[in-house]
Amino acid sequence: MNAQALCLPTVYLNGKFLPIEEAKISPLDRGFIFGDGVYEVIPYYDGRGLRALEHLKRLQRSLDELEIANPHSIETWEAIIGELIERNGGGNVGVYIQVTRGVAKRDFPPPPGLTQTVFLMVNPLATPKPETYEKGMSCVSLDDNRWLRCHVKATALLGAVLLKHEGSKLGGDEVVMFRDGYLTESSASNIAAVKNGVILCPPMDNLILGGITYELMMELARKNGLPLEVRRVHRREVRAADELWIMSSTKEVAPIVTLDGKPVGNGVPGPVFKKMRALFEDYKRNLPAAPSTSLKAAE
Ligand SMILES: Cc1ncc(COP(=O)(O)O)c(C=O)c1O
């Protein structure tokens, strides 16, 4: 495949901005060999990050979980991101950051003293088409068989990849996952249900990724007086829900209108979703301007 089609042309690798074709990583990188690394995807709208700081703080938490030192300060990350977006022409983009433990002889225990591999690329932000927000998504339910550290944004995503693949074969736009009968999340998004006007939110424990969009939605709901309960949500409640939503940095907040072929509520996007969507759009319109850090100043 033409490398140009894979992402916007300029990437960042270990201190250098360079064309994607010139970005080379050792096959002995532990990210390649073991999936020993973490990542982030941060949405930027014309250079203004949506909760970029929260994403960078989550990157820190993921690195801490793997005992990988963070190679950069927040200021340096912001400066690298700013320059990368600028070099790729700006616009609405998703910034992908990956940090791996680095290159070593293949052996399970991580040796000390490795130099982290740092890779960033940007892609045009692939938010759903307006029809998706108007008509909703069709999803299928699957048992969540991923590992028990789903709060870590690890690059080892095979569990999620296979579940998403299974869901696609069953005809689902996305999957809705359950563990021991309780709602967890989707393969790359969080999920909330609504019953009798109350938003039901699975807790941010080790069974789901604490989504930045999910957190923002909860904050907007609380600020605007929408009733919300953070608690485990049983499969029965999901099946009987009036509304289901999917939330992530790229999906934003989108309605699910059928689950396993049956309508969710009335089978159309519900009133609480519409209110939340309007609050989200309003939040996006009023994003603060990008910080003016330059890479040189940050180093
Ligand atoms: C498993 C999982 N859950 C939830 C999310 C949503 O997180 P965010 O809102 O921070 O994009 C993601 C995003 O990639 C994810 O991979």
The ligand as an ORCA input file, in Angstrom:
! r2SCAN-3c Opt
* xyz 0 1
  C     -11.384      0.325     24.833
  C     -11.684      1.777     24.701
  N     -12.657      2.306     25.460
  C     -12.977      3.609     25.383
  C     -12.337      4.456     24.498
  C     -12.728      5.902     24.415
  O     -11.733      6.719     24.981
  P     -11.566      8.239     24.567
  O     -12.865      8.905     24.831
  O     -10.509      8.727     25.490
  O     -11.188      8.285     23.148
  C     -11.308      3.946     23.691
  C     -10.592      4.821     22.748
  O      -9.754      4.408     21.997
  C     -10.966      2.567     23.792
  O      -9.993      2.036     23.034
*
